[in-house]
Amino acid sequence: MRRWLTHLFIGSYISMLSWGIVSHALKFGNFSHPIMYYFVWDMFCGWQAYESRYHVVGEGESGTLYELAPGPWKAFCPYGDLPRNHYDTYGHLFYRMAMNTLKHSEHEAMRRILVVEECWPKKFNLPDELWALRIDEPKDPVSYFWLRACYSPDGAVLHQAPDYVNWVYGLTIVNNPRLMADAKRGRPFFAVNPELRQNNGLFGDPTLWAGGENSYRAFGH
């Protein structure tokens, strides 16, 4: 009896995984129920071809710019040699990091606090010798700078935008009528993603990423 139950469990689990792979491949029913998350084949779905760094900058009353993260002391690097401010991809702690530096340092009065995202293709991370072997073009690294957020000294949000890659992704949908129709038809009625609820569906609606009063502009462009 125990063997039959074991075989039944293994068979059922393999069948559900197979259904998840088919559902993901055909884009059919992969969001039909929250439990589908455990069966849809989405491993490594968060990996992308771009690298991002976040620069937290304070603008003084005189116009002088100050680097506020990491602070003027030894940087905290939880993994490897990358300071912790580069791990805050959702931007929840940028202002707190800036205020921690301002609290423990001497400086002029701040006019505003800027969070600038620097983004570049990961292929430029290749060493020169590997670049020469794999890519038939000169290595000319290019970075895109994007104003991710802007705060007043008392913490009021003056400007807020999604990360650069998501913004460009939204523009590709807005500029394509077929993808725009698919996005409107395929958007669920209920926002089960906490991120969408927190941002009032902003990240889930590509129509708000370009044009009108809610459009976002590239920093320095």
C-alpha positions as CSV (number, residue, x, y, z in Angstrom):
1,M,0.0,0.0,0.0
2,R,2.8,2.4,0.9
3,R,4.5,1.7,-2.4
4,W,1.3,2.4,-4.3
5,L,0.9,5.7,-2.5
6,T,4.6,6.6,-3.2
7,H,4.1,5.8,-6.9
8,L,0.9,7.8,-7.0
9,F,2.5,10.9,-5.5
10,I,5.5,10.7,-7.8
11,G,3.3,10.2,-10.8
12,S,1.0,13.1,-9.8
13,Y,3.9,15.4,-9.2
14,I,5.6,14.6,-12.5
15,S,2.3,15.1,-14.3
16,M,1.8,18.5,-12.7
17,L,5.3,19.6,-13.7
18,S,4.8,18.4,-17.2
19,W,1.5,20.4,-17.3
20,G,3.4,23.4,-16.0
21,I,6.0,23.2,-18.8
22,V,3.4,22.9,-21.4
23,S,1.4,25.8,-19.9
24,H,4.5,28.0,-19.8
25,A,5.5,27.1,-23.4
26,L,2.0,27.8,-24.8
27,K,1.2,30.7,-22.5
28,F,-2.0,29.0,-21.6
29,G,-3.4,29.1,-18.1
30,N,0.0,29.9,-16.4
31,F,-1.7,32.5,-14.3
32,S,-5.1,30.8,-13.8
33,H,-4.4,30.1,-10.1
34,P,-1.8,31.2,-7.6
35,I,-0.8,27.5,-7.1
36,M,0.4,27.5,-10.7
37,Y,3.6,29.3,-9.5
38,Y,4.8,26.0,-8.1
39,F,4.4,24.2,-11.5
40,V,5.1,26.7,-14.2
41,W,8.7,26.4,-15.4
42,D,10.1,29.9,-14.7
43,M,13.5,29.1,-13.3
44,F,16.0,31.9,-13.9
45,C,13.3,34.1,-15.2
46,G,14.8,37.1,-13.3
47,W,18.1,37.0,-15.1
48,Q,18.7,39.7,-17.7
49,A,21.4,40.9,-20.0
50,Y,21.9,44.2,-18.2
51,E,23.9,45.3,-15.1
52,S,22.7,48.1,-12.8
53,R,24.3,50.2,-10.2
54,Y,22.6,52.8,-7.9
55,H,24.2,56.1,-7.1
56,V,22.7,58.0,-4.1
57,V,23.6,61.7,-4.5
58,G,22.9,64.7,-2.3
59,E,22.6,68.1,-3.9
60,G,23.6,70.9,-1.6
61,E,22.3,74.4,-1.5
62,S,25.4,75.6,-3.4
63,G,24.9,73.0,-6.1
64,T,27.7,70.7,-4.9
65,L,27.0,67.0,-5.3
66,Y,27.8,64.6,-2.5
67,E,28.0,60.8,-2.7
68,L,25.8,59.5,0.1
69,A,25.9,55.7,-0.4
70,P,28.2,54.2,0.5
71,G,29.1,56.5,3.3
72,P,32.5,58.1,4.1
73,W,33.4,55.0,6.1
74,K,34.1,51.4,5.2
75,A,31.4,50.1,2.9
76,F,29.2,47.2,4.0
77,C,29.5,44.5,1.3
78,P,27.2,41.6,2.1
79,Y,28.2,39.5,-0.9
80,G,31.6,40.0,-2.6
81,D,32.9,43.5,-3.0
82,L,29.6,45.2,-4.0
83,P,28.2,47.7,-1.4
84,R,24.7,47.1,-0.2
85,N,23.1,50.1,-1.9
86,H,23.4,48.3,-5.2
87,Y,21.2,45.5,-4.0
88,D,18.1,47.6,-3.3
89,T,16.6,47.1,-6.7
90,Y,13.1,48.1,-5.5
91,G,14.4,51.4,-4.0
92,H,12.9,50.9,-0.5
93,L,16.0,52.1,1.5
94,F,17.7,54.7,-0.7
95,Y,16.4,57.6,1.4
96,R,17.3,55.9,4.7
97,M,20.9,55.2,3.4
98,A,21.3,58.9,2.4
99,M,20.0,60.2,5.7
100,N,22.3,57.8,7.6
101,T,25.3,59.4,5.9
102,L,24.0,62.9,6.4
103,K,23.3,62.2,10.1
104,H,26.9,61.2,10.7
105,S,28.8,63.7,8.6
106,E,29.3,67.5,8.3
107,H,27.8,69.1,5.2
108,E,25.9,72.1,4.0
109,A,22.1,72.1,3.8
110,M,20.7,69.7,1.2
111,R,18.4,70.8,-1.5
112,R,17.4,67.4,-2.7
113,I,18.5,63.7,-2.8
114,L,18.9,62.0,-6.1
115,V,19.0,58.3,-6.9
116,V,20.6,57.7,-10.3
117,E,20.6,54.3,-11.9
118,E,23.6,53.4,-14.1
119,C,22.8,50.5,-16.5
120,W,24.9,48.8,-19.1
121,P,24.9,45.5,-21.1
122,K,26.6,42.7,-19.2
123,K,28.6,41.8,-22.2
124,F,30.9,44.7,-21.4
125,N,31.9,42.9,-18.2
126,L,33.9,40.4,-20.3
127,P,37.7,40.6,-20.0
128,D,39.4,42.1,-23.0
129,E,40.8,38.7,-24.1
130,L,37.4,37.0,-23.9
131,W,35.8,39.9,-25.7
132,A,38.3,39.6,-28.6
133,L,37.6,35.8,-28.9
134,R,33.8,36.0,-28.8
135,I,32.7,39.4,-30.2
136,D,33.8,40.8,-33.6
137,E,33.6,44.5,-32.7
138,P,35.7,47.0,-30.7
139,K,34.9,47.0,-27.0
140,D,33.4,50.4,-26.3
141,P,31.5,50.3,-23.0
142,V,28.3,52.4,-22.8
143,S,26.3,53.2,-19.7
144,Y,22.8,54.6,-19.5
145,F,22.0,57.0,-16.6
146,W,18.4,57.2,-15.4
147,L,16.8,59.3,-12.6
148,R,15.2,56.6,-10.5
149,A,14.0,58.7,-7.6
150,C,14.3,62.2,-6.1
151,Y,13.5,63.1,-2.5
152,S,13.3,66.4,-0.5
153,P,15.5,66.6,2.6
154,D,12.4,65.7,4.8
155,G,11.7,62.6,2.8
156,A,8.9,63.7,0.5
157,V,9.0,61.9,-2.9
158,L,9.5,64.4,-5.7
159,H,10.0,61.9,-8.5
160,Q,9.8,58.1,-8.7
161,A,10.3,55.8,-11.7
162,P,10.7,52.1,-12.5
163,D,14.1,50.8,-13.3
164,Y,15.6,51.6,-16.7
165,V,15.1,48.1,-18.2
166,N,11.5,47.9,-17.2
167,W,10.9,51.4,-18.6
168,V,12.4,50.4,-22.0
169,Y,10.4,47.2,-21.9
170,G,7.2,49.3,-21.4
171,L,8.1,51.5,-24.4
172,T,8.5,48.5,-26.7
173,I,5.0,47.4,-25.7
174,V,3.5,50.9,-26.1
175,N,5.0,51.3,-29.5
176,N,3.7,47.9,-30.7
177,P,-0.1,47.8,-31.3
178,R,-0.3,44.0,-31.2
179,L,1.6,43.7,-27.9
180,M,-0.4,46.5,-26.5
181,A,-3.7,44.7,-27.3
182,D,-2.2,41.5,-25.8
183,A,-1.2,43.3,-22.6
184,K,-4.6,44.8,-22.1
185,R,-6.4,41.5,-22.8
186,G,-4.0,39.4,-20.6
187,R,-3.9,41.6,-17.5
188,P,-5.7,39.9,-14.6
189,F,-8.6,41.7,-12.9
190,F,-7.1,41.1,-9.4
191,A,-3.5,42.2,-8.7
192,V,-2.2,39.2,-6.7
193,N,1.3,40.6,-6.8
194,P,2.0,42.8,-3.7
195,E,4.3,45.0,-5.8
196,L,1.4,45.9,-8.1
197,R,-0.8,46.6,-5.1
198,Q,1.8,48.9,-3.5
199,N,2.3,50.9,-6.7
200,N,-1.4,51.0,-7.6
201,G,-0.8,48.9,-10.7
202,L,1.8,51.3,-12.2
203,F,4.4,48.6,-13.1
204,G,1.6,46.4,-14.4
205,D,0.2,48.9,-16.9
206,P,2.6,49.8,-19.7
207,T,0.4,52.6,-20.9
208,L,1.5,54.7,-17.9
209,W,5.2,54.2,-18.7
210,A,5.3,56.6,-21.6
211,G,3.5,59.8,-22.6
212,G,1.4,62.2,-20.7
213,E,2.0,63.6,-17.2
214,N,3.2,60.2,-16.0
215,S,6.0,59.8,-18.5
216,Y,9.6,59.3,-17.2
217,R,12.7,61.0,-18.6
218,A,16.2,59.8,-18.8
219,F,18.6,61.6,-16.4
220,G,21.0,63.7,-18.3
221,H,19.4,63.0,-21.7
